[in-house]
Amino acid sequence: IMPDEMARRLILERGDGGARHFEDAVPDPSSPVIGILGTGDFSRSLARRLVASGYQVVVGSRTPTRFVALFPEEAEVTTQLEAANKADLIFVAVYPEHHSTLMDLKQTLAGKTLVDVSNSLSINHKGPSNAELLADYFPGSFVVKGFNTVSAWTLQMGARDGGRQVFLCSNSQTAKNLVKSICHRMGFIPVDMGLLSSSLEIENLPLYLFPSWRLPVLCMLILFIFFYLYNFIRDVLYPFITEHKSAFYKMPIEVVNVTLPSVALVMLALVYLPGLLAAFLQLWSGTKYNRFPNWLDRWLLSRKQLGLCSFLCAVLHAVYSLCLPLRKSAQFKLSNMAYKQVKKGMEDSWVDEEVWRMELYLSVGIMALGLLSLLAVTSLPSVAGTINWREFSFIQSTLGYCALFMATAHTLFYGWNRAFVLARYHFYMPPTFVLVLVLPFVVLLGRAALCLPCVAGRLRKIRRGWERNRHIRFMLPAEDCRNGVENVSNV
């Protein structure tokens, strides 16, 4: 039986027999020798990836005999001094608090490129960064900050199974270009972040925990708590106080199922409201060059997260709605209604108005969820990168307003004429759908106002650079011993 060449591993472990059969793993004599100081998880994954990319790798350790079996057979594991002597470029893969232990290698590392891959334990806004401290320890070396945002798993599995971007910064352009070539050969995309002073920002990147999601998630939780308590008072507490009926069984399913669409619709309206406010501010000021207030800037930057939170609530609402007939309480109510009908003589319970209401209610709800799904999918970077800006704008703006309109219609069909029934106002509190519809109506009416030809034309001119007040003041040069005359020129 002929051996299957493709079944062999690319990199052999120490102790495995046989030779390698892939040219990609054969070191290129013209390539620089890559050194790695450190023997942790990241060092082992980095060594595997470098060997697979065709580099000659030498690993420096304080106790090389202890860790030699953990690295690929093609990588040489030796002392830190010998690794520093042999390598042209060195990855410093030791914890930042241990950088001072490398001071004995100061003369050996002089003139060589050091790549700092370390991260801090907490976000550091004051500085200095680990890379800057390393540069202070080794002033004769060229320090490059990079690979700290790449995990050991990504290095092992390859760039296809993780983030492909590698952020780099250094005061030496030559050293940075050398690391860039290594990134390309390993299958990553280097991103030049400038001088070493940017290293503090790069080191903080892996430590952030969803910074752009905090306000949208907080907004979603606040809305959920508000509407849940509102529905609890109306649907559970009111019958318990006025009629002594226990409806607490509604809390896990029914109350949540009424709350989720309320949050979804309000969150979807909050996605498009800041764009309307920005448009009206530009119309009011007559220019596009005035900065928006900080709160509006942050709101505009959070629209994607707000929309995804709205999509989450809408999907949960659909799942909860599908589970409603599965409850024991629903089955008991259905059997009781059937028993009452039989007892009354099989009266016809068909009501055209209710049938049409439910049909339209479900139809527009499904369409709204479908459009929201399209918005969510196209917000993914991998999908957004396959369409041009006009297509992306059409989906996120035009189809987004269509989704808002469908969701609003879904709520209107749910309410139907119950907003005008006085008995629905428990504790003088209006039905939930009445409160929910206020903000979407404001957004849809604002959008309709911007579509008026006179308004749309003015806004289009402003966004193309036109300004209402184009008078620019400047000082004329001195003439006839005058200090200057202040004039107004219509430029």
SVG drawing of the C-alpha trace seen along z (x, -y; Angstrom):
<svg xmlns="http://www.w3.org/2000/svg" viewBox="-77 -106 105 108">
<polyline fill="none" stroke="black" stroke-width="0.4" points="0.0,0.0 1.4,-3.4 1.6,-5.8 -0.6,-8.9 1.7,-11.9 -1.1,-14.3 -1.8,-12.4 1.6,-13.1 1.9,-16.0 3.5,-19.2 5.7,-19.4 7.1,-16.4 7.3,-16.2 10.6,-15.2 10.9,-11.5 8.8,-10.9 10.5,-8.9 10.9,-9.6 11.7,-12.7 9.5,-15.6 8.0,-15.6 6.8,-19.3 9.0,-21.9 7.1,-24.7 8.7,-23.5 12.3,-23.4 14.2,-26.4 15.2,-29.0 18.9,-29.8 18.3,-33.4 15.7,-33.9 16.7,-35.4 17.2,-33.1 14.3,-33.6 15.0,-33.4 12.4,-33.0 13.2,-33.8 10.7,-31.9 9.2,-28.4 5.5,-29.1 2.4,-28.2 2.8,-31.1 6.4,-30.4 5.6,-26.8 2.8,-27.8 5.0,-30.5 7.8,-28.1 5.4,-25.7 4.1,-28.4 7.5,-29.8 8.9,-26.3 5.9,-25.6 6.6,-29.0 10.1,-27.8 12.1,-29.7 15.0,-28.4 14.0,-28.7 16.2,-28.7 14.5,-28.8 16.3,-30.2 15.6,-28.8 17.2,-28.9 16.7,-25.1 16.7,-23.9 16.8,-20.2 13.5,-20.5 11.6,-21.9 13.3,-20.4 10.6,-17.7 7.8,-20.3 9.0,-22.0 9.1,-20.7 12.1,-18.6 13.1,-21.3 13.4,-24.0 16.7,-24.1 16.2,-24.5 19.3,-25.9 20.4,-28.5 19.2,-32.1 22.7,-33.4 23.3,-30.9 19.9,-31.7 20.6,-35.4 23.9,-34.9 22.5,-32.8 19.3,-34.7 18.9,-37.8 15.5,-38.6 14.2,-37.7 10.7,-37.3 10.7,-38.2 8.0,-35.9 8.6,-36.3 6.4,-38.1 7.1,-41.8 8.0,-41.6 10.8,-39.2 12.3,-41.5 15.0,-42.6 16.3,-39.0 17.5,-39.4 19.9,-42.2 22.9,-39.8 22.1,-39.6 22.3,-43.4 25.5,-43.4 24.5,-40.3 21.2,-41.8 22.6,-45.1 21.8,-46.0 19.2,-43.2 15.4,-43.4 13.4,-42.5 9.6,-41.8 7.7,-42.3 4.6,-40.1 3.7,-40.7 0.4,-42.0 -0.4,-43.7 -2.6,-42.3 -4.9,-45.3 -5.7,-48.3 -3.0,-50.9 -3.9,-54.4 -0.9,-56.3 2.0,-54.3 4.8,-53.5 4.0,-50.4 5.8,-47.1 7.5,-47.7 8.7,-51.1 10.2,-49.6 11.9,-46.9 13.4,-49.6 14.7,-51.3 16.3,-48.1 17.9,-47.5 18.6,-51.0 21.0,-49.4 18.3,-47.1 15.3,-47.9 12.1,-47.1 8.9,-46.2 5.6,-45.8 3.5,-43.1 1.7,-39.7 0.3,-40.4 -3.3,-40.4 -2.7,-36.9 -3.6,-34.0 -1.6,-30.8 -4.6,-28.9 -4.5,-31.2 -0.8,-30.5 -1.3,-26.8 -4.4,-26.6 -3.3,-29.2 -4.7,-32.6 -7.9,-31.2 -9.2,-30.1 -8.6,-33.4 -7.9,-37.1 -5.6,-37.8 -4.5,-41.3 -1.2,-41.9 -0.7,-45.4 2.9,-46.6 4.7,-49.7 8.3,-50.7 10.7,-53.6 12.7,-51.7 11.1,-51.4 13.7,-48.8 12.9,-46.6 9.2,-47.0 9.5,-46.1 11.4,-42.9 8.6,-41.9 6.0,-42.7 7.6,-40.3 7.5,-37.6 3.8,-38.3 3.0,-38.0 4.9,-34.7 3.0,-33.3 -0.3,-34.2 -1.2,-37.3 -1.9,-40.9 0.4,-43.5 -1.2,-46.8 1.3,-49.6 0.4,-51.6 3.3,-54.1 5.9,-54.8 6.5,-52.8 4.5,-55.4 1.4,-53.6 2.4,-50.4 0.3,-51.3 -2.8,-51.3 -1.9,-48.0 -1.3,-46.4 -4.7,-47.6 -6.6,-46.1 -6.8,-42.4 -7.9,-43.6 -11.0,-45.5 -14.3,-43.6 -16.9,-44.7 -16.3,-48.5 -18.8,-49.4 -21.5,-47.1 -21.8,-48.4 -24.3,-51.3 -26.5,-49.2 -26.6,-46.3 -27.3,-48.5 -30.1,-50.3 -31.6,-46.9 -31.5,-45.7 -33.1,-49.0 -35.9,-48.8 -36.5,-45.1 -36.8,-45.8 -39.1,-48.7 -41.5,-46.9 -41.4,-43.7 -42.5,-45.6 -45.1,-47.5 -46.6,-44.3 -46.4,-42.6 -48.4,-45.4 -51.0,-45.3 -51.4,-41.6 -50.5,-39.9 -50.9,-42.4 -54.1,-44.0 -56.3,-40.9 -54.8,-39.7 -55.8,-43.0 -59.1,-43.7 -60.5,-40.1 -58.4,-38.0 -57.2,-35.9 -53.7,-34.4 -52.0,-35.0 -48.5,-34.6 -48.0,-31.7 -47.7,-34.2 -44.4,-35.6 -42.0,-33.2 -43.5,-33.1 -46.4,-35.4 -45.0,-38.5 -41.6,-38.0 -43.1,-37.4 -44.9,-40.7 -41.8,-42.5 -39.3,-41.2 -41.1,-42.7 -41.5,-46.0 -37.8,-46.2 -37.0,-45.1 -39.1,-47.8 -37.9,-50.6 -34.2,-49.5 -34.8,-49.4 -36.2,-52.9 -33.1,-54.0 -31.0,-52.8 -32.4,-55.3 -33.3,-58.2 -29.7,-59.5 -29.4,-59.7 -32.5,-61.9 -31.2,-64.1 -27.9,-64.5 -29.8,-65.4 -32.0,-68.0 -28.9,-69.5 -27.2,-69.9 -30.4,-71.6 -30.6,-73.9 -26.9,-74.9 -26.8,-75.0 -23.5,-73.2 -22.0,-69.8 -18.7,-71.0 -20.1,-71.6 -19.2,-68.8 -22.1,-66.9 -22.4,-66.8 -20.4,-64.1 -23.5,-62.2 -24.8,-62.1 -21.4,-60.9 -21.4,-58.1 -25.0,-57.3 -24.2,-57.2 -21.3,-54.8 -23.5,-52.4 -26.1,-51.9 -24.8,-48.5 -24.8,-47.2 -28.3,-48.6 -29.6,-46.9 -28.1,-43.5 -29.7,-43.8 -33.0,-44.5 -32.5,-41.5 -31.8,-39.3 -35.0,-40.4 -37.0,-39.8 -35.6,-36.3 -36.3,-35.4 -39.9,-36.8 -40.4,-34.5 -39.1,-31.5 -41.3,-32.3 -44.3,-32.8 -43.8,-29.3 -43.7,-27.8 -46.9,-29.4 -49.2,-26.5 -46.9,-24.0 -47.8,-25.3 -50.1,-23.4 -52.0,-26.6 -52.7,-27.1 -53.9,-23.5 -56.3,-23.9 -57.7,-27.1 -58.2,-25.5 -60.0,-22.5 -62.2,-24.8 -63.2,-26.9 -64.1,-23.7 -66.2,-22.4 -68.1,-25.7 -68.8,-25.7 -70.1,-22.1 -72.3,-23.0 -73.8,-26.0 -74.6,-23.9 -71.6,-24.2 -72.1,-27.8 -70.1,-29.2 -67.1,-31.1 -65.7,-32.3 -65.1,-36.1 -63.8,-37.5 -62.3,-40.6 -60.3,-38.5 -59.2,-36.1 -58.0,-39.0 -56.3,-40.7 -54.3,-37.6 -53.4,-36.8 -52.0,-40.3 -50.4,-40.4 -48.4,-37.2 -47.6,-38.1 -46.0,-41.5 -44.2,-40.1 -42.6,-37.4 -41.6,-40.0 -40.1,-42.3 -38.1,-39.4 -36.8,-38.5 -35.7,-42.0 -34.0,-42.2 -32.2,-39.0 -30.9,-40.5 -29.7,-43.6 -27.9,-41.5 -26.2,-39.3 -25.0,-42.2 -23.5,-43.9 -20.9,-41.1 -17.6,-42.3 -17.2,-39.2 -20.5,-39.9 -20.2,-43.7 -16.8,-43.3 -18.5,-41.6 -20.8,-44.4 -20.1,-48.0 -21.0,-51.1 -24.2,-51.9 -25.5,-48.3 -24.6,-48.4 -26.3,-51.8 -29.4,-50.6 -29.7,-47.5 -29.0,-49.2 -31.0,-52.4 -33.8,-51.7 -34.5,-48.1 -33.9,-49.1 -36.7,-51.6 -38.8,-49.0 -38.1,-46.7 -39.1,-49.4 -42.3,-50.0 -43.1,-46.3 -42.4,-46.0 -44.6,-49.0 -47.4,-47.5 -47.0,-44.2 -47.6,-46.1 -50.5,-48.0 -52.2,-44.8 -51.6,-43.3 -53.3,-46.3 -56.0,-46.7 -58.8,-48.7 -57.9,-47.8 -56.3,-51.2 -59.8,-52.7 -61.3,-50.3 -61.4,-51.9 -61.3,-48.5 -57.8,-47.9 -56.4,-50.8 -55.6,-48.9 -54.8,-51.3 -55.2,-54.0 -52.1,-52.7 -52.3,-52.5 -51.7,-49.2 -48.0,-48.4 -48.2,-48.7 -49.5,-52.3 -46.2,-53.3 -44.1,-51.3 -45.5,-52.9 -44.6,-56.5 -40.9,-56.4 -41.3,-54.4 -44.0,-56.8 -41.7,-59.8 -38.9,-58.2 -41.1,-57.2 -42.6,-60.7 -39.2,-62.3 -38.0,-60.2 -41.0,-61.1 -40.3,-64.8 -36.7,-64.3 -38.1,-62.7 -40.0,-65.9 -38.3,-67.3 -37.6,-70.7 -36.0,-69.2 -34.2,-66.4 -32.7,-68.8 -31.4,-71.1 -29.9,-68.3 -28.3,-66.8 -26.6,-70.2 -25.3,-70.5 -23.8,-67.0 -22.1,-67.9 -20.3,-70.9 -22.8,-73.7 -23.1,-76.1 -25.8,-78.6 -23.4,-81.3 -20.3,-81.5 -19.0,-84.8 -15.4,-84.4 -13.7,-87.2 -10.0,-88.0 -7.6,-90.9 -6.4,-92.9 -2.6,-93.7 -1.6,-97.1 -1.7,-100.0 -1.0,-103.7 0.3,-103.2 -2.9,-101.6 -2.8,-98.6 -5.4,-96.8 -9.0,-96.9 -11.4,-94.2 -13.5,-93.2 -16.1,-90.6 -15.8,-88.7 -18.4,-86.4 -16.2,-83.6"/>
</svg>
